[in-house]
Amino acid sequence: MTVTEQRRGRRIMMTPEERDAFLTEQRTCRAATVSADGTPHVGALWFCWHEGSLWLYSVTRSKRWAQLRRDPRLAVVVDDGHEYGELRGVELSGRATFVGESPRTGAPCPELDTPERLFAAKYFAMDHMPHDNRHAWLRLTPTHIASWDFRKL
């Protein structure tokens, strides 16, 4: 995978270590998809960050899921901060990949072992994933990443 470099804002760009820590600690992202007529759709999702990929747990009967089945292009923003000097965030984009069965019932899928463990600990304080037969996994291994941390100004 080739990730395009951030050209502007290098002074406020997060280091890879800062970015990984930020994406690990944050809880909510906004994911943007595109409809057949080109209209964007943005919605909030929970996620986990693992080994350079964003793992998103989405309802399979959602507009997002249907749009990604037709066109896998996906852009995601994770941000934080209240005052201007506190703003920080990461924008990731690329193509979504569907992982595991849809909807997820918990059938063995070694590729999901670590993301599900991380997700369950982060959101449910559990060591196993509580499958509801409504959600399934999307993986975004970004081809473009931009970050900012205004606290560096």
C-alpha positions in Angstrom: 0.0 0.0 0.0 1.2 3.5 -0.9 0.0 6.3 1.3 0.3 9.8 -0.3 2.2 12.3 1.8 0.6 15.3 3.3 1.9 18.4 1.4 0.5 21.3 3.5 0.5 21.9 7.2 3.6 19.9 8.0 4.2 22.1 11.0 1.0 20.9 12.6 1.0 17.4 11.1 1.0 14.5 13.7 3.9 12.1 13.7 3.0 8.5 12.9 3.2 7.7 16.6 1.0 10.7 17.6 -1.5 9.7 14.8 -1.6 6.0 16.0 -2.2 7.1 19.6 -4.9 9.6 18.6 -6.8 7.0 16.5 -6.5 4.4 19.2 -8.0 6.7 21.9 -10.8 8.4 19.9 -14.2 6.8 19.9 -16.3 8.3 17.0 -15.5 9.0 13.4 -17.5 10.5 10.6 -17.6 8.3 7.4 -18.4 9.8 4.0 -19.7 7.7 1.1 -21.1 8.6 -2.3 -24.6 7.8 -3.7 -25.2 6.8 -7.3 -26.0 10.4 -8.3 -22.9 11.7 -6.6 -24.5 13.0 -3.4 -22.3 12.6 -0.4 -23.6 10.9 2.7 -21.9 11.3 6.1 -22.6 9.4 9.3 -21.0 8.7 12.6 -19.5 5.3 13.4 -17.5 3.5 16.1 -14.1 2.2 15.0 -10.8 0.7 16.0 -7.4 1.4 14.6 -5.1 -1.6 14.1 -1.9 -2.0 12.1 -2.5 0.9 9.7 -6.2 0.1 9.0 -9.4 1.6 10.4 -11.9 -1.1 11.3 -15.5 0.1 11.1 -18.5 -1.8 12.5 -21.5 -0.8 10.4 -25.2 -1.8 10.2 -25.6 -3.9 7.0 -29.0 -2.5 6.2 -27.8 1.1 6.2 -27.4 3.7 3.4 -23.6 3.6 4.0 -23.4 -0.2 3.5 -25.5 -0.1 0.2 -23.4 2.8 -1.1 -20.1 1.1 -0.3 -21.3 -2.1 -2.0 -21.9 0.0 -5.2 -18.8 2.3 -4.8 -16.2 1.4 -2.2 -14.6 4.9 -2.0 -14.6 6.0 1.6 -13.4 9.1 3.5 -13.3 9.3 7.2 -12.5 12.1 9.7 -11.7 11.6 13.3 -11.3 14.9 15.2 -11.2 16.5 18.6 -10.9 19.8 20.4 -13.1 22.7 21.5 -11.0 25.8 21.2 -9.1 26.7 18.0 -5.7 26.0 19.6 -6.9 22.5 20.7 -8.1 21.3 17.3 -6.6 18.0 16.1 -7.7 15.3 13.8 -7.0 12.8 11.0 -8.6 12.4 7.6 -8.2 9.0 5.9 -9.4 8.0 2.5 -9.3 5.0 0.2 -11.5 2.0 -0.6 -13.5 0.0 1.9 -13.1 -3.7 2.0 -15.8 -6.0 3.5 -14.4 -8.5 6.0 -16.2 -11.6 7.4 -19.7 -12.6 6.9 -22.5 -10.1 6.5 -24.2 -9.7 8.9 -21.6 -10.8 11.4 -22.7 -13.8 13.5 -19.4 -14.6 15.0 -18.3 -17.4 12.6 -14.5 -17.9 12.8 -12.6 -15.3 10.8 -8.9 -15.0 11.9 -8.6 -11.6 10.2 -11.1 -10.2 12.7 -9.7 -11.7 15.9 -7.7 -8.7 16.9 -10.0 -6.0 15.6 -13.0 -7.6 17.4 -11.0 -7.9 20.6 -9.9 -4.3 20.5 -13.4 -3.1 19.6 -15.1 -5.1 22.4 -12.6 -3.8 25.0 -13.0 -0.2 23.8 -16.8 0.0 23.6 -18.2 -2.8 25.7 -15.4 -3.3 28.3 -15.6 -7.0 27.3 -13.0 -9.4 26.0 -15.2 -10.8 23.2 -17.4 -9.2 20.6 -21.2 -9.2 21.2 -22.5 -10.0 17.7 -26.1 -8.9 17.0 -26.6 -10.2 13.5 -27.2 -6.6 12.2 -23.6 -5.3 11.9 -20.6 -6.3 9.8 -17.0 -5.2 9.3 -15.5 -2.7 6.9 -11.7 -2.2 6.7 -10.2 1.0 5.4 -6.5 0.8 4.7 -6.0 4.4 3.7 -4.3 5.5 0.5 -4.3 9.1 1.8 -3.9 10.4 5.3 -3.8 14.0 6.5 -3.5 15.1 10.1 -3.4 18.3 12.1 -2.7 19.2 15.7 -3.2 22.9 16.3 -1.6 22.5 19.8 1.7 22.6 17.9 1.2 26.2 16.8 
